[in-house]
Amino acid sequence: MSTGSTVTWTNHDNFTHSVQVQGESEVHMMRPGETAEVTFSAPGTFNYLCTLHAQNMKGTVLVS
């Protein structure tokens, strides 16, 4: 993805999840059906995770 792009996470589950991106202190909480958006203003590799279920809900966003 390009610098300045926005990623949208959507909670399709039946319980609350969250998204926290590496280097960002904000935790975006999402109840069922809600979304969270993060805009990436710099290039890099950014890890993210669900702070409530970090053991198995994590990933990486690559920004060029």
N, CA, C and O atoms as a Tripos MOL2 file, in Angstrom:
@<TRIPOS>MOLECULE
protein
  256   255    64     0     0
PROTEIN
NO_CHARGES

@<TRIPOS>ATOM
      1 N           0.8400   -1.1680    0.0000 N.3       1 MET1
      2 CA          0.0000    0.0000    0.0000 C.3       1 MET1
      3 C           0.8830    1.2290    0.0000 C.2       1 MET1
      4 O           2.0510    1.1590    0.3840 O.2       1 MET1
      5 N           0.3440    2.3370   -0.4220 N.am      2 SER2
      6 CA          1.0920    3.5860   -0.5330 C.3       2 SER2
      7 C           0.9840    4.4290    0.7320 C.2       2 SER2
      8 O           0.0080    4.3420    1.4760 O.2       2 SER2
      9 N           2.0110    5.2470    0.9580 N.am      3 THR3
     10 CA          1.9720    6.2060    2.0600 C.3       3 THR3
     11 C           0.7190    7.0580    1.9200 C.2       3 THR3
     12 O           0.3860    7.4940    0.8180 O.2       3 THR3
     13 N           0.0290    7.2970    3.0130 N.am      4 GLY4
     14 CA         -1.2140    8.0690    3.0140 C.3       4 GLY4
     15 C          -2.4590    7.2140    2.8970 C.2       4 GLY4
     16 O          -3.5730    7.7280    2.9980 O.2       4 GLY4
     17 N          -2.2900    5.9070    2.6850 N.am      5 SER5
     18 CA         -3.4420    5.0020    2.5830 C.3       5 SER5
     19 C          -4.0320    4.7190    3.9590 C.2       5 SER5
     20 O          -3.3590    4.8030    4.9850 O.2       5 SER5
     21 N          -5.3080    4.3830    3.9360 N.am      6 THR6
     22 CA         -6.0300    4.0500    5.1640 C.3       6 THR6
     23 C          -6.4290    2.5880    5.1270 C.2       6 THR6
     24 O          -6.9220    2.0980    4.1100 O.2       6 THR6
     25 N          -6.2170    1.8900    6.2370 N.am      7 VAL7
     26 CA         -6.6660    0.5110    6.3990 C.3       7 VAL7
     27 C          -7.8910    0.5300    7.3030 C.2       7 VAL7
     28 O          -7.9140    1.2090    8.3290 O.2       7 VAL7
     29 N          -8.9090   -0.2290    6.9030 N.am      8 THR8
     30 CA        -10.1230   -0.3530    7.6990 C.3       8 THR8
     31 C         -10.2560   -1.7950    8.1760 C.2       8 THR8
     32 O         -10.2510   -2.7290    7.3730 O.2       8 THR8
     33 N         -10.3750   -1.9650    9.4810 N.am      9 TRP9
     34 CA        -10.6490   -3.2660   10.0680 C.3       9 TRP9
     35 C         -12.1250   -3.2990   10.4260 C.2       9 TRP9
     36 O         -12.6510   -2.3210   10.9560 O.2       9 TRP9
     37 N         -12.8070   -4.4120   10.1450 N.am     10 THR10
     38 CA        -14.2250   -4.5720   10.4640 C.3      10 THR10
     39 C         -14.3950   -5.7920   11.3560 C.2      10 THR10
     40 O         -13.8820   -6.8700   11.0570 O.2      10 THR10
     41 N         -15.1150   -5.6120   12.4480 N.am     11 ASN11
     42 CA        -15.3710   -6.7110   13.3740 C.3      11 ASN11
     43 C         -16.6260   -7.4570   12.9270 C.2      11 ASN11
     44 O         -17.7460   -6.9820   13.1150 O.2      11 ASN11
     45 N         -16.4200   -8.6330   12.3310 N.am     12 HIS12
     46 CA        -17.5270   -9.4900   11.8960 C.3      12 HIS12
     47 C         -17.8310  -10.5750   12.9260 C.2      12 HIS12
     48 O         -18.5940  -11.4990   12.6450 O.2      12 HIS12
     49 N         -17.2480  -10.4710   14.1000 N.am     13 ASP13
     50 CA        -17.4010  -11.4800   15.1360 C.3      13 ASP13
     51 C         -18.5780  -11.1280   16.0450 C.2      13 ASP13
     52 O         -19.2270  -10.0960   15.8720 O.2      13 ASP13
     53 N         -18.8400  -11.9990   17.0100 N.am     14 ASN14
     54 CA        -19.9420  -11.7790   17.9530 C.3      14 ASN14
     55 C         -19.4980  -11.1450   19.2520 C.2      14 ASN14
     56 O         -20.3080  -10.9740   20.1630 O.2      14 ASN14
     57 N         -18.2140  -10.7880   19.3580 N.am     15 PHE15
     58 CA        -17.7260  -10.1530   20.5770 C.3      15 PHE15
     59 C         -16.7020   -9.0820   20.2150 C.2      15 PHE15
     60 O         -16.2600   -9.0040   19.0680 O.2      15 PHE15
     61 N         -16.3320   -8.2670   21.1780 N.am     16 THR16
     62 CA        -15.4680   -7.1080   20.9690 C.3      16 THR16
     63 C         -14.0380   -7.5190   20.6290 C.2      16 THR16
     64 O         -13.4880   -8.4630   21.1960 O.2      16 THR16
     65 N         -13.4530   -6.7760   19.6810 N.am     17 HIS17
     66 CA        -12.0370   -6.9030   19.3270 C.3      17 HIS17
     67 C         -11.4340   -5.5040   19.3560 C.2      17 HIS17
     68 O         -12.1380   -4.5090   19.5290 O.2      17 HIS17
     69 N         -10.1210   -5.4500   19.1850 N.am     18 SER18
     70 CA         -9.4390   -4.1560   19.1200 C.3      18 SER18
     71 C          -8.3330   -4.2260   18.0800 C.2      18 SER18
     72 O          -7.9530   -5.3030   17.6220 O.2      18 SER18
     73 N          -7.8280   -3.0620   17.7190 N.am     19 VAL19
     74 CA         -6.6590   -2.9610   16.8420 C.3      19 VAL19
     75 C          -5.7140   -1.9530   17.4630 C.2      19 VAL19
     76 O          -6.1070   -0.8330   17.7890 O.2      19 VAL19
     77 N          -4.4610   -2.3600   17.6260 N.am     20 GLN20
     78 CA         -3.4130   -1.4290   18.0290 C.3      20 GLN20
     79 C          -2.2460   -1.6300   17.0700 C.2      20 GLN20
     80 O          -1.7610   -2.7460   16.8860 O.2      20 GLN20
     81 N          -1.8020   -0.5290   16.4610 N.am     21 VAL21
     82 CA         -0.7070   -0.5580   15.5000 C.3      21 VAL21
     83 C           0.5840   -0.2050   16.2210 C.2      21 VAL21
     84 O           0.6190    0.7080   17.0450 O.2      21 VAL21
     85 N           1.6530   -0.9480   15.8990 N.am     22 GLN22
     86 CA          2.9820   -0.7060   16.4630 C.3      22 GLN22
     87 C           3.3360    0.7710   16.3530 C.2      22 GLN22
     88 O           3.1500    1.3810   15.3000 O.2      22 GLN22
     89 N           3.8450    1.3420   17.4350 N.am     23 GLY23
     90 CA          4.2520    2.7400   17.4430 C.3      23 GLY23
     91 C           3.1140    3.7120   17.6900 C.2      23 GLY23
     92 O           3.3280    4.9240   17.7200 O.2      23 GLY23
     93 N           1.9120    3.1960   17.8670 N.am     24 GLU24
     94 CA          0.7330    4.0370   18.1090 C.3      24 GLU24
     95 C           0.1710    3.6710   19.4730 C.2      24 GLU24
     96 O          -0.0570    2.4940   19.7520 O.2      24 GLU24
     97 N          -0.0500    4.6460   20.3100 N.am     25 SER25
     98 CA         -0.5320    4.3480   21.6580 C.3      25 SER25
     99 C          -2.0400    4.0760   21.6950 C.2      25 SER25
    100 O          -2.5290    3.4360   22.6260 O.2      25 SER25
    101 N          -2.7690    4.5540   20.7000 N.am     26 GLU26
    102 CA         -4.2210    4.4010   20.6990 C.3      26 GLU26
    103 C          -4.6360    2.9670   20.4040 C.2      26 GLU26
    104 O          -4.1110    2.3270   19.4930 O.2      26 GLU26
    105 N          -5.5850    2.4750   21.1890 N.am     27 VAL27
    106 CA         -6.2040    1.1810   20.9490 C.3      27 VAL27
    107 C          -7.6020    1.4610   20.4210 C.2      27 VAL27
    108 O          -8.3940    2.1390   21.0760 O.2      27 VAL27
    109 N          -7.9030    0.9440   19.2480 N.am     28 HIS28
    110 CA         -9.2070    1.1470   18.6060 C.3      28 HIS28
    111 C         -10.1020   -0.0330   18.9700 C.2      28 HIS28
    112 O          -9.8870   -1.1440   18.4850 O.2      28 HIS28
    113 N         -11.0980    0.1940   19.8140 N.am     29 MET29
    114 CA        -12.0190   -0.8560   20.2270 C.3      29 MET29
    115 C         -13.1540   -0.9610   19.2130 C.2      29 MET29
    116 O         -13.6560    0.0490   18.7200 O.2      29 MET29
    117 N         -13.5500   -2.2000   18.9080 N.am     30 MET30
    118 CA        -14.6290   -2.4390   17.9470 C.3      30 MET30
    119 C         -15.6040   -3.4600   18.5050 C.2      30 MET30
    120 O         -15.2450   -4.6170   18.7260 O.2      30 MET30
    121 N         -16.8230   -3.0350   18.7290 N.am     31 ARG31
    122 CA        -17.8870   -3.9710   19.0840 C.3      31 ARG31
    123 C         -18.3170   -4.6920   17.8010 C.2      31 ARG31
    124 O         -17.9180   -4.2930   16.7070 O.2      31 ARG31
    125 N         -19.1200   -5.7400   17.9240 N.am     32 PRO32
    126 CA        -19.5870   -6.4300   16.7210 C.3      32 PRO32
    127 C         -20.2090   -5.4420   15.7240 C.2      32 PRO32
    128 O         -21.0490   -4.6160   16.0820 O.2      32 PRO32
    129 N         -19.7700   -5.5530   14.4590 N.am     33 GLY33
    130 CA        -20.2860   -4.6970   13.3910 C.3      33 GLY33
    131 C         -19.5850   -3.3670   13.2470 C.2      33 GLY33
    132 O         -19.8250   -2.6620   12.2670 O.2      33 GLY33
    133 N         -18.7320   -2.9930   14.1780 N.am     34 GLU34
    134 CA        -18.0350   -1.7110   14.0990 C.3      34 GLU34
    135 C         -16.7290   -1.8340   13.3150 C.2      34 GLU34
    136 O         -16.2190   -2.9310   13.0900 O.2      34 GLU34
    137 N         -16.2020   -0.6720   12.9050 N.am     35 THR35
    138 CA        -14.9450   -0.6240   12.1660 C.3      35 THR35
    139 C         -13.9500    0.2810   12.8800 C.2      35 THR35
    140 O         -14.3140    1.0810   13.7420 O.2      35 THR35
    141 N         -12.6840    0.1320   12.4980 N.am     36 ALA36
    142 CA        -11.6140    1.0150   12.9690 C.3      36 ALA36
    143 C         -10.7450    1.3300   11.7560 C.2      36 ALA36
    144 O         -10.4850    0.4540   10.9310 O.2      36 ALA36
    145 N         -10.2980    2.5710   11.6490 N.am     37 GLU37
    146 CA         -9.4600    2.9950   10.5320 C.3      37 GLU37
    147 C          -8.1650    3.5900   11.0420 C.2      37 GLU37
    148 O          -8.1460    4.3070   12.0420 O.2      37 GLU37
    149 N          -7.0690    3.2810   10.3330 N.am     38 VAL38
    150 CA         -5.7630    3.8650   10.6280 C.3      38 VAL38
    151 C          -5.1630    4.3000    9.3000 C.2      38 VAL38
    152 O          -5.1080    3.5180    8.3510 O.2      38 VAL38
    153 N          -4.7120    5.5570    9.2360 N.am     39 THR39
    154 CA         -4.0360    6.0800    8.0580 C.3      39 THR39
    155 C          -2.5350    6.0400    8.3060 C.2      39 THR39
    156 O          -2.0520    6.4760    9.3510 O.2      39 THR39
    157 N          -1.8100    5.5120    7.3340 N.am     40 PHE40
    158 CA         -0.3620    5.3450    7.4550 C.3      40 PHE40
    159 C           0.3280    6.4540    6.6800 C.2      40 PHE40
    160 O           0.3030    6.4690    5.4490 O.2      40 PHE40
    161 N           0.9490    7.3900    7.4080 N.am     41 SER41
    162 CA          1.5210    8.5820    6.7940 C.3      41 SER41
    163 C           3.0030    8.4540    6.4740 C.2      41 SER41
    164 O           3.5980    9.3840    5.9300 O.2      41 SER41
    165 N           3.6060    7.3180    6.8010 N.am     42 ALA42
    166 CA          5.0330    7.1160    6.5260 C.3      42 ALA42
    167 C           5.2380    5.6890    6.0280 C.2      42 ALA42
    168 O           4.4710    4.7930    6.3800 O.2      42 ALA42
    169 N           6.2640    5.4750    5.2140 N.am     43 PRO43
    170 CA          6.5560    4.1130    4.7670 C.3      43 PRO43
    171 C           7.1140    3.2680    5.9070 C.2      43 PRO43
    172 O           7.6780    3.7940    6.8660 O.2      43 PRO43
    173 N           6.9520    1.9700    5.7920 N.am     44 GLY44
    174 CA          7.5070    1.0690    6.7890 C.3      44 GLY44
    175 C           6.7010   -0.2040    6.9060 C.2      44 GLY44
    176 O           5.7360   -0.4250    6.1740 O.2      44 GLY44
    177 N           7.1130   -1.0280    7.8340 N.am     45 THR45
    178 CA          6.4220   -2.2690    8.1670 C.3      45 THR45
    179 C           5.8180   -2.0710    9.5490 C.2      45 THR45
    180 O           6.5330   -1.8050   10.5150 O.2      45 THR45
    181 N           4.5010   -2.1990    9.6400 N.am     46 PHE46
    182 CA          3.7870   -1.9060   10.8770 C.3      46 PHE46
    183 C           3.0480   -3.1570   11.3510 C.2      46 PHE46
    184 O           2.1650   -3.6670   10.6610 O.2      46 PHE46
    185 N           3.4130   -3.6350   12.5120 N.am     47 ASN47
    186 CA          2.7170   -4.7660   13.1130 C.3      47 ASN47
    187 C           1.4720   -4.2510   13.8300 C.2      47 ASN47
    188 O           1.4670   -3.1430   14.3670 O.2      47 ASN47
    189 N           0.4260   -5.0620   13.8340 N.am     48 TYR48
    190 CA         -0.7890   -4.7140   14.5690 C.3      48 TYR48
    191 C          -1.2910   -5.9580   15.2830 C.2      48 TYR48
    192 O          -0.9390   -7.0810   14.9200 O.2      48 TYR48
    193 N          -2.1150   -5.7490   16.3020 N.am     49 LEU49
    194 CA         -2.7000   -6.8640   17.0290 C.3      49 LEU49
    195 C          -3.9940   -6.4600   17.6950 C.2      49 LEU49
    196 O          -4.2820   -5.2800   17.8980 O.2      49 LEU49
    197 N          -4.7620   -7.4750   18.0280 N.am     50 CYS50
    198 CA         -5.9360   -7.2910   18.8710 C.3      50 CYS50
    199 C          -5.4360   -7.3950   20.3000 C.2      50 CYS50
    200 O          -4.9800   -8.4610   20.7150 O.2      50 CYS50
    201 N          -5.5090   -6.3290   21.0490 N.am     51 THR51
    202 CA         -4.9810   -6.3340   22.4170 C.3      51 THR51
    203 C          -5.7520   -7.2870   23.3320 C.2      51 THR51
    204 O          -5.2490   -7.6790   24.3850 O.2      51 THR51
    205 N          -6.9570   -7.6570   22.9390 N.am     52 LEU52
    206 CA         -7.7740   -8.5820   23.7370 C.3      52 LEU52
    207 C          -7.4670  -10.0390   23.4180 C.2      52 LEU52
    208 O          -7.7090  -10.9180   24.2450 O.2      52 LEU52
    209 N          -6.9360  -10.3020   22.2250 N.am     53 HIS53
    210 CA         -6.6780  -11.6740   21.7640 C.3      53 HIS53
    211 C          -5.3360  -11.7340   21.0400 C.2      53 HIS53
    212 O          -5.2440  -12.2860   19.9430 O.2      53 HIS53
    213 N          -4.3100  -11.1750   21.6440 N.am     54 ALA54
    214 CA         -2.9990  -11.0190   20.9900 C.3      54 ALA54
    215 C          -2.3400  -12.3440   20.6240 C.2      54 ALA54
    216 O          -1.4930  -12.3760   19.7320 O.2      54 ALA54
    217 N          -2.7040  -13.4290   21.2840 N.am     55 GLN55
    218 CA         -2.0670  -14.7040   21.0160 C.3      55 GLN55
    219 C          -2.3190  -15.2130   19.6040 C.2      55 GLN55
    220 O          -1.4910  -15.9470   19.0640 O.2      55 GLN55
    221 N          -3.4460  -14.8420   18.9900 N.am     56 ASN56
    222 CA         -3.7400  -15.3750   17.6640 C.3      56 ASN56
    223 C          -4.3600  -14.3680   16.7010 C.2      56 ASN56
    224 O          -4.8010  -14.7530   15.6180 O.2      56 ASN56
    225 N          -4.4030  -13.0970   17.0670 N.am     57 MET57
    226 CA         -4.9780  -12.0930   16.1730 C.3      57 MET57
    227 C          -3.9810  -10.9660   15.9900 C.2      57 MET57
    228 O          -3.9620   -9.9990   16.7510 O.2      57 MET57
    229 N          -3.1480  -11.1090   14.9620 N.am     58 LYS58
    230 CA         -2.1190  -10.1210   14.6960 C.3      58 LYS58
    231 C          -1.7640  -10.1890   13.2170 C.2      58 LYS58
    232 O          -2.0980  -11.1530   12.5290 O.2      58 LYS58
    233 N          -1.0850   -9.1570   12.7420 N.am     59 GLY59
    234 CA         -0.6960   -9.1220   11.3470 C.3      59 GLY59
    235 C           0.2620   -7.9860   11.0810 C.2      59 GLY59
    236 O           0.7640   -7.3470   12.0060 O.2      59 GLY59
    237 N           0.5150   -7.7370    9.7950 N.am     60 THR60
    238 CA          1.4780   -6.7280    9.3750 C.3      60 THR60
    239 C           0.9060   -5.9230    8.2150 C.2      60 THR60
    240 O           0.2520   -6.4730    7.3300 O.2      60 THR60
    241 N           1.1580   -4.6140    8.2260 N.am     61 VAL61
    242 CA          0.8180   -3.7380    7.1190 C.3      61 VAL61
    243 C           2.1360   -3.2270    6.5360 C.2      61 VAL61
    244 O           2.9770   -2.7000    7.2650 O.2      61 VAL61
    245 N           2.3130   -3.3830    5.2270 N.am     62 LEU62
    246 CA          3.5110   -2.8930    4.5250 C.3      62 LEU62
    247 C           3.1530   -1.6350    3.7590 C.2      62 LEU62
    248 O           2.2600   -1.6480    2.9120 O.2      62 LEU62
    249 N           3.8510   -0.5480    4.0550 N.am     63 VAL63
    250 CA          3.5880    0.7460    3.4330 C.3      63 VAL63
    251 C           4.8420    1.1890    2.6880 C.2      63 VAL63
    252 O           5.9320    1.2260    3.2580 O.2      63 VAL63
    253 N           4.6760    1.5290    1.3890 N.am     64 SER64
    254 CA          5.8400    1.9810    0.6100 C.3      64 SER64
    255 C           5.7220    3.4440    0.2290 C.2      64 SER64
    256 O           6.6120    3.9860   -0.4260 O.2      64 SER64
@<TRIPOS>BOND
     1     1     2 1
     2     2     3 1
     3     3     4 2
     4     3     5 am
     5     5     6 1
     6     6     7 1
     7     7     8 2
     8     7     9 am
     9     9    10 1
    10    10    11 1
    11    11    12 2
    12    11    13 am
    13    13    14 1
    14    14    15 1
    15    15    16 2
    16    15    17 am
    17    17    18 1
    18    18    19 1
    19    19    20 2
    20    19    21 am
    21    21    22 1
    22    22    23 1
    23    23    24 2
    24    23    25 am
    25    25    26 1
    26    26    27 1
    27    27    28 2
    28    27    29 am
    29    29    30 1
    30    30    31 1
    31    31    32 2
    32    31    33 am
    33    33    34 1
    34    34    35 1
    35    35    36 2
    36    35    37 am
    37    37    38 1
    38    38    39 1
    39    39    40 2
    40    39    41 am
    41    41    42 1
    42    42    43 1
    43    43    44 2
    44    43    45 am
    45    45    46 1
    46    46    47 1
    47    47    48 2
    48    47    49 am
    49    49    50 1
    50    50    51 1
    51    51    52 2
    52    51    53 am
    53    53    54 1
    54    54    55 1
    55    55    56 2
    56    55    57 am
    57    57    58 1
    58    58    59 1
    59    59    60 2
    60    59    61 am
    61    61    62 1
    62    62    63 1
    63    63    64 2
    64    63    65 am
    65    65    66 1
    66    66    67 1
    67    67    68 2
    68    67    69 am
    69    69    70 1
    70    70    71 1
    71    71    72 2
    72    71    73 am
    73    73    74 1
    74    74    75 1
    75    75    76 2
    76    75    77 am
    77    77    78 1
    78    78    79 1
    79    79    80 2
    80    79    81 am
    81    81    82 1
    82    82    83 1
    83    83    84 2
    84    83    85 am
    85    85    86 1
    86    86    87 1
    87    87    88 2
    88    87    89 am
    89    89    90 1
    90    90    91 1
    91    91    92 2
    92    91    93 am
    93    93    94 1
    94    94    95 1
    95    95    96 2
    96    95    97 am
    97    97    98 1
    98    98    99 1
    99    99   100 2
   100    99   101 am
   101   101   102 1
   102   102   103 1
   103   103   104 2
   104   103   105 am
   105   105   106 1
   106   106   107 1
   107   107   108 2
   108   107   109 am
   109   109   110 1
   110   110   111 1
   111   111   112 2
   112   111   113 am
   113   113   114 1
   114   114   115 1
   115   115   116 2
   116   115   117 am
   117   117   118 1
   118   118   119 1
   119   119   120 2
   120   119   121 am
   121   121   122 1
   122   122   123 1
   123   123   124 2
   124   123   125 am
   125   125   126 1
   126   126   127 1
   127   127   128 2
   128   127   129 am
   129   129   130 1
   130   130   131 1
   131   131   132 2
   132   131   133 am
   133   133   134 1
   134   134   135 1
   135   135   136 2
   136   135   137 am
   137   137   138 1
   138   138   139 1
   139   139   140 2
   140   139   141 am
   141   141   142 1
   142   142   143 1
   143   143   144 2
   144   143   145 am
   145   145   146 1
   146   146   147 1
   147   147   148 2
   148   147   149 am
   149   149   150 1
   150   150   151 1
   151   151   152 2
   152   151   153 am
   153   153   154 1
   154   154   155 1
   155   155   156 2
   156   155   157 am
   157   157   158 1
   158   158   159 1
   159   159   160 2
   160   159   161 am
   161   161   162 1
   162   162   163 1
   163   163   164 2
   164   163   165 am
   165   165   166 1
   166   166   167 1
   167   167   168 2
   168   167   169 am
   169   169   170 1
   170   170   171 1
   171   171   172 2
   172   171   173 am
   173   173   174 1
   174   174   175 1
   175   175   176 2
   176   175   177 am
   177   177   178 1
   178   178   179 1
   179   179   180 2
   180   179   181 am
   181   181   182 1
   182   182   183 1
   183   183   184 2
   184   183   185 am
   185   185   186 1
   186   186   187 1
   187   187   188 2
   188   187   189 am
   189   189   190 1
   190   190   191 1
   191   191   192 2
   192   191   193 am
   193   193   194 1
   194   194   195 1
   195   195   196 2
   196   195   197 am
   197   197   198 1
   198   198   199 1
   199   199   200 2
   200   199   201 am
   201   201   202 1
   202   202   203 1
   203   203   204 2
   204   203   205 am
   205   205   206 1
   206   206   207 1
   207   207   208 2
   208   207   209 am
   209   209   210 1
   210   210   211 1
   211   211   212 2
   212   211   213 am
   213   213   214 1
   214   214   215 1
   215   215   216 2
   216   215   217 am
   217   217   218 1
   218   218   219 1
   219   219   220 2
   220   219   221 am
   221   221   222 1
   222   222   223 1
   223   223   224 2
   224   223   225 am
   225   225   226 1
   226   226   227 1
   227   227   228 2
   228   227   229 am
   229   229   230 1
   230   230   231 1
   231   231   232 2
   232   231   233 am
   233   233   234 1
   234   234   235 1
   235   235   236 2
   236   235   237 am
   237   237   238 1
   238   238   239 1
   239   239   240 2
   240   239   241 am
   241   241   242 1
   242   242   243 1
   243   243   244 2
   244   243   245 am
   245   245   246 1
   246   246   247 1
   247   247   248 2
   248   247   249 am
   249   249   250 1
   250   250   251 1
   251   251   252 2
   252   251   253 am
   253   253   254 1
   254   254   255 1
   255   255   256 2
@<TRIPOS>SUBSTRUCTURE
     1 MET1         2 RESIDUE 1 A MET
     2 SER2         6 RESIDUE 1 A SER
     3 THR3        10 RESIDUE 1 A THR
     4 GLY4        14 RESIDUE 1 A GLY
     5 SER5        18 RESIDUE 1 A SER
     6 THR6        22 RESIDUE 1 A THR
     7 VAL7        26 RESIDUE 1 A VAL
     8 THR8        30 RESIDUE 1 A THR
     9 TRP9        34 RESIDUE 1 A TRP
    10 THR10       38 RESIDUE 1 A THR
    11 ASN11       42 RESIDUE 1 A ASN
    12 HIS12       46 RESIDUE 1 A HIS
    13 ASP13       50 RESIDUE 1 A ASP
    14 ASN14       54 RESIDUE 1 A ASN
    15 PHE15       58 RESIDUE 1 A PHE
    16 THR16       62 RESIDUE 1 A THR
    17 HIS17       66 RESIDUE 1 A HIS
    18 SER18       70 RESIDUE 1 A SER
    19 VAL19       74 RESIDUE 1 A VAL
    20 GLN20       78 RESIDUE 1 A GLN
    21 VAL21       82 RESIDUE 1 A VAL
    22 GLN22       86 RESIDUE 1 A GLN
    23 GLY23       90 RESIDUE 1 A GLY
    24 GLU24       94 RESIDUE 1 A GLU
    25 SER25       98 RESIDUE 1 A SER
    26 GLU26      102 RESIDUE 1 A GLU
    27 VAL27      106 RESIDUE 1 A VAL
    28 HIS28      110 RESIDUE 1 A HIS
    29 MET29      114 RESIDUE 1 A MET
    30 MET30      118 RESIDUE 1 A MET
    31 ARG31      122 RESIDUE 1 A ARG
    32 PRO32      126 RESIDUE 1 A PRO
    33 GLY33      130 RESIDUE 1 A GLY
    34 GLU34      134 RESIDUE 1 A GLU
    35 THR35      138 RESIDUE 1 A THR
    36 ALA36      142 RESIDUE 1 A ALA
    37 GLU37      146 RESIDUE 1 A GLU
    38 VAL38      150 RESIDUE 1 A VAL
    39 THR39      154 RESIDUE 1 A THR
    40 PHE40      158 RESIDUE 1 A PHE
    41 SER41      162 RESIDUE 1 A SER
    42 ALA42      166 RESIDUE 1 A ALA
    43 PRO43      170 RESIDUE 1 A PRO
    44 GLY44      174 RESIDUE 1 A GLY
    45 THR45      178 RESIDUE 1 A THR
    46 PHE46      182 RESIDUE 1 A PHE
    47 ASN47      186 RESIDUE 1 A ASN
    48 TYR48      190 RESIDUE 1 A TYR
    49 LEU49      194 RESIDUE 1 A LEU
    50 CYS50      198 RESIDUE 1 A CYS
    51 THR51      202 RESIDUE 1 A THR
    52 LEU52      206 RESIDUE 1 A LEU
    53 HIS53      210 RESIDUE 1 A HIS
    54 ALA54      214 RESIDUE 1 A ALA
    55 GLN55      218 RESIDUE 1 A GLN
    56 ASN56      222 RESIDUE 1 A ASN
    57 MET57      226 RESIDUE 1 A MET
    58 LYS58      230 RESIDUE 1 A LYS
    59 GLY59      234 RESIDUE 1 A GLY
    60 THR60      238 RESIDUE 1 A THR
    61 VAL61      242 RESIDUE 1 A VAL
    62 LEU62      246 RESIDUE 1 A LEU
    63 VAL63      250 RESIDUE 1 A VAL
    64 SER64      254 RESIDUE 1 A SER
